Amino acid sequence: MNFRAWLLTVRAPFLPLSAILVSLGSAAACWEGWFNLSRFLLALVGLLLTHVSVNTLNEYFDFKTGIDLHTVKTPFSGGSGVLPSGMLKPSSVLRLGLACFLLASLIGVYFLVEVGWLLLPVLVLGAFFTLSYSSLLSRLMLGEVSAGLGMGVLPVLGAYYVQAASSSLNILLASIPSGILVFNLLLLNEFPDVEADLKGGRRNLPIVLGKRRAAKIYSASLLSLYPFLILCVALGLLPAPLLLSLLTLPFAFKASASCLKNFDRLEGLMEALKMNVVVVLAFQGLMALGYLAALVLS
């Protein structure tokens, strides 16, 4: 077995996002007085399996449509290159993606029985986004939105719900930054692949609107996170220690400025891609820490 090829295929460097999403939802529940370690760990395994499923199915479909034959590989975009190089068989990658989806679905069914059926909409939408992102949604200009919901908002809501067995205004507000950040994560990563995506039949914001306008959308949505968080804390809707996430503002400014300046230059865009990953992970990680700090201080 080519272990390195499988690590590349599942895009292992991107998987920490799942751990942070589950930690954020669980920390919000913990602040409200709900926490079960076994449910936390099982939710983490379930989301990791879902994430691996999304990544491997994307690898498979991008190879089949020829997108990965034309992309420029970067540490943040362009696919792993495993299938075009022949390191693995496409059928093997497809089987892994479907197997991970099945295992994640079984965990979802367990939570439905154990915690409650109000979790069903989250699981159904998550399953739909997982199976249809590459083959359908990315071709209908819904890729960025489905990513923001499926790997942003829904995991945070789901991780909270399996702890608290309910919803709250607190977690609805806390999930919004995750949705915007993951929306932006995909959006910015699409910039280097516009030509390849176009050949493969995709329709996304950089293709339809052009890179210049897509860069403005990226920058505006990214920088909107900070006044949103400040407003929620000022109104008493979120605990004050969540303002720890403001520490990421310098990195957000760098990502925004680099994107607006270098949206059509790959070398210059690399700074934005790197800073964007820092903001995506650190902003949400600091929110989770903020909830725990609020619990200690309360």
KABELKA-V866469 format. One record per backbone hydrogen bond with DSSP energy under -0.5 kcal/mol. NH is the residue of the N-H (numbers start at 1). CO is the residue of the C=O. If there is no record, write none. Layout:
NH_CO ; NH_CO
This chain:
3_1 ; 6_2 ; 7_3 ; 8_4 ; 9_5 ; 10_6 ; 11_7 ; 11_8 ; 12_7 ; 14_11 ; 15_12 ; 17_14 ; 18_15 ; 19_15 ; 20_16 ; 21_17 ; 22_18 ; 23_19 ; 24_20 ; 25_21 ; 26_22 ; 27_23 ; 28_24 ; 29_25 ; 30_26 ; 31_27 ; 32_28 ; 33_30 ; 34_29 ; 40_36 ; 41_37 ; 42_38 ; 43_39 ; 44_40 ; 45_41 ; 46_42 ; 47_43 ; 48_44 ; 49_45 ; 50_46 ; 51_47 ; 52_48 ; 53_49 ; 54_50 ; 55_51 ; 56_52 ; 57_53 ; 58_54 ; 59_55 ; 60_56 ; 61_57 ; 62_58 ; 63_59 ; 64_60 ; 65_61 ; 66_63 ; 67_62 ; 68_62 ; 69_66 ; 70_67 ; 71_67 ; 73_71 ; 74_77 ; 85_81 ; 86_82 ; 86_83 ; 87_82 ; 88_82 ; 92_89 ; 93_89 ; 94_90 ; 95_91 ; 96_92 ; 97_93 ; 98_94 ; 99_95 ; 100_96 ; 101_97 ; 102_98 ; 103_99 ; 104_100 ; 105_101 ; 106_102 ; 107_103 ; 108_104 ; 109_105 ; 110_106 ; 111_107 ; 112_108 ; 113_109 ; 114_110 ; 115_111 ; 116_111 ; 119_116 ; 120_117 ; 123_119 ; 124_120 ; 125_121 ; 126_122 ; 127_123 ; 128_124 ; 129_125 ; 130_126 ; 131_127 ; 132_128 ; 133_129 ; 136_132 ; 137_132 ; 138_133 ; 139_136 ; 140_137 ; 141_203 ; 142_137 ; 143_137 ; 146_142 ; 147_143 ; 148_144 ; 149_145 ; 150_146 ; 151_147 ; 152_149 ; 153_148 ; 154_149 ; 156_152 ; 157_153 ; 158_154 ; 159_155 ; 160_156 ; 161_157 ; 162_158 ; 163_159 ; 163_160 ; 164_160 ; 165_161 ; 172_168 ; 173_169 ; 174_170 ; 175_171 ; 176_172 ; 176_173 ; 177_173 ; 178_174 ; 179_175 ; 180_176 ; 181_177 ; 182_178 ; 183_179 ; 184_180 ; 185_181 ; 186_182 ; 187_183 ; 188_184 ; 189_185 ; 190_186 ; 190_187 ; 191_187 ; 191_188 ; 193_190 ; 194_191 ; 197_193 ; 198_194 ; 199_195 ; 200_196 ; 201_198 ; 202_197 ; 203_138 ; 208_204 ; 209_205 ; 210_205 ; 214_210 ; 215_211 ; 216_212 ; 217_213 ; 218_214 ; 219_215 ; 220_216 ; 221_217 ; 222_218 ; 223_219 ; 224_220 ; 225_221 ; 225_222 ; 226_223 ; 227_223 ; 228_224 ; 229_225 ; 230_226 ; 231_227 ; 232_228 ; 233_229 ; 234_230 ; 235_231 ; 236_233 ; 237_232 ; 238_232 ; 242_239 ; 243_240 ; 244_241 ; 245_242 ; 246_243 ; 247_244 ; 248_245 ; 249_246 ; 251_248 ; 252_248 ; 253_249 ; 254_250 ; 255_251 ; 256_252 ; 257_253 ; 258_254 ; 259_255 ; 260_256 ; 261_257 ; 262_258 ; 263_259 ; 265_262 ; 269_265 ; 270_266 ; 270_267 ; 271_268 ; 272_268 ; 273_269 ; 274_270 ; 275_271 ; 276_272 ; 277_273 ; 278_274 ; 279_275 ; 280_276 ; 281_277 ; 282_278 ; 283_279 ; 284_280 ; 285_281 ; 286_282 ; 287_283 ; 288_284 ; 289_285 ; 290_286 ; 291_287 ; 292_288 ; 293_289 ; 294_290 ; 295_291 ; 296_292 ; 297_293 ; 298_294
